Amino acid sequence: MLITTTELRILSHQKAPVKVYFENLNAIRCIAAFLVVVHHIEALKTRIPIPNYWNNTIILLIGRLGVILFFVLSGFLISFLLFKEQEITKNIAIKNFYIRRILRIWPLYYLIIIATFFIIPFIDFFTIEGFSKDVVWSHLFVKLCLYVMLLPNLVLNLFGSVSYAAQTWSIGAEEQFYLVWPFLMRYVKNKWFLLLGIIIGYLLIKFSFHLLPTNEFVTIFNGYWISTPIHCMAIGGLFALLIYKNSSTSTVIRKLLFTTSTQVVVLATTFLSIAIGFNFPHLNDEFYAILWGILISNFAANANRLFSMENTWSNYMGKISYGLYMFHPLVIVFSIKILQYLKIENNFILYPLVFVILIAVSSLSYEFFEKNFINKKVNYSTILSGANAKV
């Protein structure tokens, strides 16, 4: 039997693991992935080069927003599950946490890295401007070491984009977050202090770069810091804490966030801000992270949400969203090259072609590769979530 968390209902059993399932999160993952894909379709057009909309303010904005949505969502779900684990077991099994993350993230991550460095560079079909073997293999040893150590965001700031592995920068940021998060959750009792402290601390360091003299080290570290927005994950954790806690303050804030008027205003603000390509001065990531956090909280835990995106299709798209994210640069270039060969330059054909191929590739990856590892997570879980919670 499974009880979903429309009203944050939790199913517990003496022997079986506790199951936690938030509705709509898979649909939100799907949206985040699609935002990034659209952004990169136009970005990669500039490298072919073919006519593109890269300078459109919406296109420039949505790629980063898609990644920020991933970060907030990850912080929300991971934090809630850790809160629940600590409540049930009076502890957080850090080793098991790492094993679960390894089983979900590492196999596809390292597959992409291997393909990027040792397979794709030898296939001329995938060579475009900036995506050649010479570019990929420059500083090869250092790049490989950093990728192996899950520091792709540092590679990005030291050496620039590395062809078909450039998107992994955000995976590195999340893995670095996961490295410290279970320790902080386990040993810091005041979770409000922890989450707010991380957000404030991150921003203080971010703005301190403006006070430092400009040199190569400061520029690189500033770039690395911006590409490691752990405070957005902490913002997700903050909303998870609001959902999890039943204190009087949390209840009041939650009731305010869950009102119809709040939902309408936040949803309208989000859509309008994206539609006009709005960038909040100096705090753009944070502005959108808060909007995403409010929307995630409502879609996940509000019984009176404006509407639901929970359906078979969106659930499956969410399940394969990791593949959508990791394979999309390769599929985009493949699709553009195929249409060029056929002498077709038409977005009405390119976009559907990219998404059809990408969904097919990601589905195959999920069903025949990723799922082999995902299914093993249950052996290291006190709490089952996502697809495992629906079994």
Backbone torsions as a table, in degrees:
resi	resn	phi	psi	omega
1	MET	NA	143.7	-180.0
2	LEU	-130.2	132.0	173.3
3	ILE	-112.8	121.1	179.5
4	THR	-79.4	168.6	-174.9
5	THR	-105.2	47.0	171.7
6	THR	-56.8	-40.1	175.3
7	GLU	-115.4	29.1	-179.4
8	LEU	56.6	48.1	177.0
9	ARG	-89.1	133.6	-175.6
10	ILE	-114.6	133.1	176.9
11	LEU	-98.1	126.4	-179.9
12	SER	-126.5	145.6	179.9
13	HIS	-139.7	149.5	-175.2
14	GLN	-62.0	-38.1	-175.9
15	LYS	-105.7	-40.4	-177.7
16	ALA	-76.1	153.5	176.0
17	PRO	-63.8	152.5	174.7
18	VAL	-68.1	143.4	179.3
19	LYS	-112.4	131.3	177.0
20	VAL	-127.3	120.1	178.8
21	TYR	-131.1	117.4	175.9
22	PHE	-94.9	125.2	176.2
23	GLU	-68.0	152.5	171.9
24	ASN	76.4	-9.3	-177.8
25	LEU	-67.2	-34.8	177.1
26	ASN	-64.3	-39.7	177.5
27	ALA	-62.9	-38.4	179.3
28	ILE	-67.5	-39.4	174.6
29	ARG	-58.8	-42.8	179.5
30	CYS	-60.0	-46.5	179.3
31	ILE	-60.3	-45.3	179.9
32	ALA	-59.1	-45.3	-179.8
33	ALA	-63.7	-43.0	-177.9
34	PHE	-66.4	-35.4	175.8
35	LEU	-60.3	-44.2	179.6
36	VAL	-66.4	-40.5	-179.0
37	VAL	-62.2	-47.1	179.6
38	VAL	-60.5	-44.3	177.3
39	HIS	-55.8	-45.7	-175.7
40	HIS	-79.7	-23.0	172.8
41	ILE	-59.6	-47.9	-179.1
42	GLU	-71.1	-34.4	177.7
43	ALA	-64.5	-44.4	-177.6
44	LEU	-73.0	-24.3	173.7
45	LYS	-59.4	-34.4	-178.2
46	THR	-68.4	-21.5	-178.4
47	ARG	-89.5	-12.6	-176.3
48	ILE	-72.0	-46.9	-12.8
49	PRO	-96.1	150.0	174.6
50	ILE	-139.4	165.3	179.7
51	PRO	-52.6	138.4	-173.9
52	ASN	-149.7	172.0	178.5
53	TYR	-116.8	31.3	-173.9
54	TRP	-59.8	-33.2	-177.6
55	ASN	-83.3	0.5	175.8
56	ASN	-66.4	132.5	-174.5
57	THR	-62.3	-33.4	179.0
58	ILE	-68.2	-45.3	179.8
59	ILE	-60.4	-42.6	-179.5
60	LEU	-63.9	-30.9	-174.4
61	LEU	-83.7	-40.5	-165.2
62	ILE	-70.4	-24.2	179.0
63	GLY	-62.7	-51.3	178.3
64	ARG	-63.3	-39.1	-178.8
65	LEU	-65.3	-36.2	176.9
66	GLY	-62.3	-41.4	179.2
67	VAL	-69.2	-41.5	176.9
68	ILE	-60.5	-38.6	176.2
69	LEU	-61.1	-43.1	175.4
70	PHE	-58.1	-45.1	-177.6
71	PHE	-63.4	-47.1	-179.4
72	VAL	-63.7	-43.1	179.2
73	LEU	-62.3	-43.2	179.0
74	SER	-63.0	-46.3	178.8
75	GLY	-61.7	-38.5	178.9
76	PHE	-62.8	-53.8	-173.9
77	LEU	-70.9	-47.5	-178.8
78	ILE	-61.1	-43.5	-178.8
79	SER	-64.8	-44.7	179.8
80	PHE	-60.0	-43.6	-179.5
81	LEU	-64.1	-36.2	177.7
82	LEU	-70.6	-39.1	174.8
83	PHE	-56.9	-46.1	-176.4
84	LYS	-68.2	-40.5	179.0
85	GLU	-62.7	-42.6	-179.6
86	GLN	-66.7	-34.7	177.6
87	GLU	-65.8	-43.6	-173.9
88	ILE	-77.1	-43.6	-173.2
89	THR	-103.3	-7.0	-174.7
90	LYS	63.4	21.9	-176.9
91	ASN	-160.3	169.1	170.4
92	ILE	-126.5	119.2	-179.3
93	ALA	-78.7	93.4	-172.7
94	ILE	-64.7	-42.2	179.5
95	LYS	-59.4	-45.6	179.5
96	ASN	-64.9	-35.4	176.6
97	PHE	-59.7	-47.5	179.5
98	TYR	-62.7	-41.6	-179.8
99	ILE	-62.1	-41.3	178.9
100	ARG	-63.2	-41.7	179.4
101	ARG	-66.9	-40.5	178.7
102	ILE	-61.0	-46.0	-178.2
103	LEU	-63.7	-32.5	-178.4
104	ARG	-85.3	-38.5	-169.7
105	ILE	-98.3	-46.3	-168.2
106	TRP	-63.8	-44.6	-174.3
107	PRO	-55.3	-50.8	-178.7
108	LEU	-72.8	-35.6	177.7
109	TYR	-58.0	-51.5	-177.6
110	TYR	-72.4	-28.1	174.1
111	LEU	-61.6	-44.7	178.7
112	ILE	-64.4	-40.7	179.7
113	ILE	-63.9	-45.5	178.7
114	ILE	-60.7	-45.8	-179.9
115	ALA	-63.3	-40.8	-177.6
116	THR	-62.6	-40.8	-174.2
117	PHE	-92.9	-30.1	-168.8
118	PHE	-122.1	-2.9	178.6
119	ILE	-123.4	-59.6	-174.5
120	ILE	-60.1	-38.8	-179.4
121	PRO	-59.9	-19.0	-178.6
122	PHE	-97.6	6.8	177.0
123	ILE	-111.1	103.6	-174.4
124	ASP	-57.2	-30.2	-177.8
125	PHE	-55.9	-32.1	-176.1
126	PHE	-95.4	8.3	179.0
127	THR	-85.0	119.0	173.4
128	ILE	-133.6	180.0	-177.7
129	GLU	-56.4	123.7	179.9
130	GLY	80.6	-1.9	-177.5
131	PHE	-118.8	36.3	-177.7
132	SER	-96.5	168.0	179.7
133	LYS	-61.0	-39.4	-179.0
134	ASP	-62.0	-40.1	179.6
135	VAL	-68.9	-45.7	-178.1
136	VAL	-64.0	-40.9	-173.8
137	TRP	-88.3	-3.1	174.9
138	SER	-67.1	136.4	-176.3
139	HIS	55.0	39.5	-171.1
140	LEU	-55.6	-48.3	-174.4
141	PHE	-62.8	-45.5	-179.0
142	VAL	-65.0	-44.1	179.0
143	LYS	-59.4	-47.5	-179.0
144	LEU	-61.6	-42.8	179.1
145	CYS	-59.9	-43.9	-179.3
146	LEU	-67.8	-39.5	177.1
147	TYR	-65.2	-42.1	179.0
148	VAL	-62.1	-36.4	-179.9
149	MET	-83.7	11.0	177.1
150	LEU	61.8	43.9	177.4
151	LEU	-121.5	47.5	-179.0
152	PRO	-65.6	-26.2	177.4
153	ASN	-69.6	-27.2	174.4
154	LEU	-75.0	-38.5	175.3
155	VAL	-57.1	-44.7	-178.3
156	LEU	-58.0	-39.0	-177.1
157	ASN	-85.9	-22.6	176.9
158	LEU	-85.0	-41.8	-170.3
159	PHE	-124.1	-2.2	-178.1
160	GLY	84.6	-171.3	-176.2
161	SER	-65.7	133.6	177.3
162	VAL	-108.9	86.5	176.9
163	SER	27.2	-117.1	-169.5
164	TYR	-83.2	9.3	175.5
165	ALA	-114.3	4.4	-176.1
166	ALA	-59.5	-35.4	-177.1
167	GLN	-66.2	-14.7	-176.8
168	THR	-73.4	-5.5	179.7
169	TRP	-55.6	-39.2	-178.3
170	SER	-72.4	-29.2	175.5
171	ILE	-65.0	-41.6	176.9
172	GLY	-61.0	-43.3	179.2
173	ALA	-60.4	-42.9	179.0
174	GLU	-66.6	-41.3	-179.8
175	GLU	-64.2	-36.5	177.5
176	GLN	-68.1	-34.5	173.7
177	PHE	-64.1	-47.1	-179.5
178	TYR	-63.3	-27.1	-177.6
179	LEU	-62.1	-38.9	-175.6
180	VAL	-103.9	-19.8	-170.0
181	TRP	-61.4	-46.7	-178.9
182	PRO	-64.1	-33.2	176.9
183	PHE	-64.4	-47.4	-179.4
184	LEU	-62.9	-42.5	-179.9
185	MET	-65.8	-34.4	-177.2
186	ARG	-75.0	-40.0	-169.4
187	TYR	-104.2	-15.7	177.1
188	VAL	-96.9	114.0	-174.1
189	LYS	-73.9	-41.3	-177.9
190	ASN	-84.6	96.9	-175.1
191	LYS	-69.4	-32.3	176.6
192	TRP	-62.0	-46.1	179.1
193	PHE	-61.0	-43.3	-179.4
194	LEU	-60.7	-52.4	-174.2
195	LEU	-68.2	-45.4	178.2
196	LEU	-66.2	-35.9	178.2
197	GLY	-63.4	-41.2	178.1
198	ILE	-64.3	-44.3	-179.2
199	ILE	-62.8	-48.7	-179.2
200	ILE	-66.1	-44.0	179.5
201	GLY	-60.8	-42.9	178.6
202	TYR	-60.4	-45.7	-177.7
203	LEU	-66.7	-37.5	177.7
204	LEU	-61.1	-44.1	177.9
205	ILE	-66.6	-41.9	179.9
206	LYS	-57.3	-47.2	-176.8
207	PHE	-79.8	-18.7	178.7
208	SER	-67.8	-22.4	178.5
209	PHE	-61.9	-26.8	179.5
210	HIS	-70.6	-17.8	-178.8
211	LEU	-93.4	-11.1	-176.4
212	LEU	-91.1	150.8	175.8
213	PRO	-65.6	143.4	-178.3
214	THR	-76.7	120.6	173.2
215	ASN	-149.6	177.7	-173.9
216	GLU	-62.4	-42.7	-178.4
217	PHE	-63.4	-46.5	-179.2
218	VAL	-62.5	-41.0	179.9
219	THR	-62.8	-45.1	-179.2
220	ILE	-66.7	-45.2	-178.0
221	PHE	-67.7	-36.2	176.3
222	ASN	-62.1	-44.3	177.5
223	GLY	-62.2	-42.1	178.1
224	TYR	-62.6	-42.3	-178.0
225	TRP	-64.1	-42.5	178.8
226	ILE	-65.1	-33.5	-179.9
227	SER	-87.6	10.8	175.9
228	THR	-131.2	62.2	-172.7
229	PRO	-78.8	67.7	-178.1
230	ILE	-63.6	-21.3	179.3
231	HIS	-68.1	-27.3	176.0
232	CYS	-68.6	-34.5	174.8
233	MET	-69.4	-35.6	176.2
234	ALA	-67.3	-34.5	174.9
235	ILE	-62.2	-42.3	174.1
236	GLY	-59.7	-41.7	177.6
237	GLY	-63.5	-35.5	179.0
238	LEU	-63.6	-42.7	177.6
239	PHE	-69.0	-34.2	175.8
240	ALA	-62.7	-38.9	179.5
241	LEU	-66.7	-37.9	176.2
242	LEU	-61.7	-38.6	178.7
243	ILE	-72.1	-37.3	-173.3
244	TYR	-77.0	-43.2	-174.6
245	LYS	-73.6	146.4	176.8
246	ASN	-115.8	23.5	177.2
247	SER	-69.0	163.9	-177.8
248	SER	-62.1	-40.4	179.9
249	THR	-65.3	-46.7	179.2
250	SER	-61.0	-40.6	-179.0
251	THR	-63.9	-42.3	179.3
252	VAL	-63.4	-47.2	-179.6
253	ILE	-64.0	-42.1	-179.7
254	ARG	-62.3	-42.6	178.5
255	LYS	-61.7	-38.6	178.3
256	LEU	-65.6	-44.4	-180.0
257	LEU	-65.8	-28.6	-174.2
258	PHE	-90.6	-1.3	179.0
259	THR	-67.9	153.3	179.1
260	THR	-61.5	-40.3	-178.7
261	SER	-63.5	-41.2	177.5
262	THR	-62.6	-44.5	179.8
263	GLN	-60.6	-44.8	-179.2
264	VAL	-63.9	-46.1	-178.4
265	VAL	-63.2	-45.9	-177.6
266	VAL	-68.1	-42.9	178.8
267	LEU	-63.4	-43.7	179.1
268	ALA	-65.6	-41.2	178.9
269	THR	-62.4	-42.3	179.7
270	THR	-63.4	-50.5	-178.9
271	PHE	-62.7	-45.2	-178.5
272	LEU	-65.3	-42.0	-180.0
273	SER	-61.4	-42.7	178.3
274	ILE	-68.8	-41.0	-176.9
275	ALA	-62.3	-32.7	179.8
276	ILE	-98.1	3.3	179.7
277	GLY	66.0	38.5	-174.4
278	PHE	-72.3	131.1	173.3
279	ASN	-117.6	118.5	178.5
280	PHE	-74.8	121.3	-175.0
281	PRO	-54.8	122.6	174.1
282	HIS	68.8	-15.1	-176.3
283	LEU	-133.4	38.5	-175.0
284	ASN	-67.4	-46.2	178.3
285	ASP	-57.9	-43.2	-176.0
286	GLU	-69.5	-40.1	178.6
287	PHE	-58.5	-50.8	-178.8
288	TYR	-72.9	-31.3	178.1
289	ALA	-62.0	-39.2	178.5
290	ILE	-67.4	-43.0	176.5
291	LEU	-60.0	-46.7	178.6
292	TRP	-60.1	-42.1	-178.3
293	GLY	-61.1	-41.6	178.3
294	ILE	-65.1	-43.5	-179.4
295	LEU	-66.4	-43.2	178.4
296	ILE	-59.4	-45.1	-179.3
297	SER	-58.8	-43.1	-179.6
298	ASN	-69.5	-46.7	-179.1
299	PHE	-66.0	-30.8	-176.3
300	ALA	-84.8	-38.0	-165.4
301	ALA	-131.4	0.9	-178.4
302	ASN	-97.7	116.4	179.6
303	ALA	-66.4	-20.9	-179.4
304	ASN	-109.4	34.6	176.5
305	ARG	-59.6	156.8	-177.5
306	LEU	-61.3	-41.5	178.0
307	PHE	-160.1	165.6	179.8
308	SER	-115.5	143.9	175.5
309	MET	-107.8	11.7	-177.0
310	GLU	-75.6	109.9	175.3
311	ASN	-156.5	170.3	-175.0
312	THR	-59.8	-43.6	-177.2
313	TRP	-65.5	-50.5	-178.1
314	SER	-65.5	-34.4	176.6
315	ASN	-61.4	-43.7	-178.8
316	TYR	-69.8	-39.4	177.3
317	MET	-60.3	-37.5	177.1
318	GLY	-66.4	-39.2	178.8
319	LYS	-61.5	-38.2	-176.9
320	ILE	-95.6	10.3	-174.3
321	SER	-62.9	-30.3	177.3
322	TYR	-63.4	-43.1	176.1
323	GLY	-66.2	-41.0	176.6
324	LEU	-54.9	-42.7	-178.2
325	TYR	-71.5	-42.9	-173.5
326	MET	-77.7	-32.8	-176.3
327	PHE	-92.8	-11.3	-167.7
328	HIS	-62.5	-37.1	178.3
329	PRO	-61.6	-41.8	179.6
330	LEU	-62.6	-44.7	-178.6
331	VAL	-68.2	-37.8	179.2
332	ILE	-61.8	-49.2	179.8
333	VAL	-63.2	-43.0	178.2
334	PHE	-57.3	-45.6	-177.4
335	SER	-66.3	-43.5	179.0
336	ILE	-62.8	-43.1	-179.3
337	LYS	-64.2	-40.4	178.6
338	ILE	-61.9	-45.5	-179.9
339	LEU	-67.5	-34.7	175.2
340	GLN	-62.8	-42.8	178.5
341	TYR	-60.1	-36.0	179.2
342	LEU	-86.5	2.2	-179.7
343	LYS	59.9	44.0	178.7
344	ILE	-119.4	125.2	173.7
345	GLU	-127.4	88.9	-174.3
346	ASN	-150.3	118.1	-179.2
347	ASN	-63.2	-28.2	179.8
348	PHE	-68.3	-16.3	174.9
349	ILE	-102.6	-40.9	-176.7
350	LEU	-61.1	-50.5	-175.4
351	TYR	-61.5	-49.9	176.6
352	PRO	-60.8	-37.5	180.0
353	LEU	-63.2	-45.9	178.8
354	VAL	-58.3	-48.9	-174.8
355	PHE	-70.2	-36.3	178.1
356	VAL	-65.0	-48.2	-179.8
357	ILE	-65.5	-42.4	-177.9
358	LEU	-63.3	-43.9	178.2
359	ILE	-63.8	-39.7	179.1
360	ALA	-64.5	-47.5	-179.6
361	VAL	-63.6	-44.7	-179.0
362	SER	-65.8	-36.0	177.2
363	SER	-64.8	-44.3	178.1
364	LEU	-62.2	-42.8	178.8
365	SER	-61.7	-44.3	-178.5
366	TYR	-65.8	-47.8	-173.8
367	GLU	-71.6	-38.1	-171.4
368	PHE	-109.5	-6.1	-179.8
369	PHE	-128.6	-65.1	-174.2
370	GLU	-62.7	-41.1	-175.3
371	LYS	-61.8	-29.2	177.5
372	ASN	-59.0	-33.6	179.7
373	PHE	-89.0	-39.5	-179.7
374	ILE	-57.9	-41.7	-178.0
375	ASN	-64.2	-21.5	178.6
376	LYS	-79.2	-15.8	-178.2
377	LYS	-60.8	-29.9	-177.1
378	VAL	-60.3	-28.2	-179.9
379	ASN	-70.9	-13.4	-177.2
380	TYR	-123.0	24.5	-173.5
381	SER	-120.2	128.3	168.4
382	THR	-82.3	-32.7	179.9
383	ILE	-123.2	129.9	175.8
384	LEU	-94.5	136.0	179.9
385	SER	-135.7	170.5	176.9
386	GLY	59.9	-137.9	-176.8
387	ALA	-60.6	-37.0	-179.5
388	ASN	-65.2	-27.7	-179.7
389	ALA	-76.5	-18.1	-177.9
390	LYS	-93.4	-4.7	-179.6
391	VAL	-71.6	NA	NA
